[in-house]
Amino acid sequence: MVLLSSCAVRTDQLARDPGTVRMALNGWVGYEASAEVLAHILREEMDYQVQLVRVDEQPSWQAIDQGVIDVIVENWGHEDLMELYGPGGNGTAVDGGPNGNEGVIGWYVPAYLEEEYPEITTLEGLKENTDIFRTAETGDRGEFLGGAPGFVTQDQGMIDAFDLDLQIVFAGSEPAQITEVRRRYAEEEPVLFYFYEPQWLQEELDLVKVDLPPYEEGCADDLEEVPCDYPAYELNKIFRAGFVEEDDPAYRFLDNWTWTNDHQNEVARMIADEGLDSSDAAEIWVEENPEVWRPWIPAGFDAG
């Protein structure tokens, strides 16, 4: 047991094996796609060991603070956690800059529903037609299909602020939500649900985002009353401060890494839709896209 008695020692500075990179693995397939591709390159091209630590979004930050992981590869906002763990707080987390993915969260309906109810993708049209989303579980209220409870969400505050007769029913996980949306889509049933991009299913199903009052600075500060849509997200990396200070090739590789929504969706589709093991999907993508990832390798690097 190691006792830390000096406030001069940050919790993230606990000793680690310099040949091992510890990467958070959050619970959606797009994140997994990014993490597995990076892990494959670190292992096969740079001779590092990689530990993928399965952990939810917010606990990932706590793990960085405790020195347990080195990097979160896809962060969706979390300004509150940056205030707590970033330079103005504990000083254990560092904004690693954009990872290249553009994040969108919103409310979606299938295109066939818009054809039947052209006004359904407006706030007023939604308010007038919540009854079409009623289910046995929600009774007299329309169902709003949520994803995983741990995802970034302000849906209840939006429902309350917009005075919508809706009840949130959480699918429980990304795969469970996708299964349910696909089932209803195949039957052309009404469904209103929380969803996002990048997400490979957007390329398979014809979905329409509901047009809600746009996000403005401060409009979501009180999550009990949110009279606006989600903000757009420039998804970024979060590094453990000690990992940045070590400045070894693994850090510089991850710092160099950016890719697009399309790149992520290619790998995510192989995992979630085609049933490939995530490491196999990553290997296929790496073999087929050397022109994309070779510039991420630090200049002059030699695995030796």
Disulfide bonds with the S-S distance in Angstrom:
Cys219-Cys228 1.97
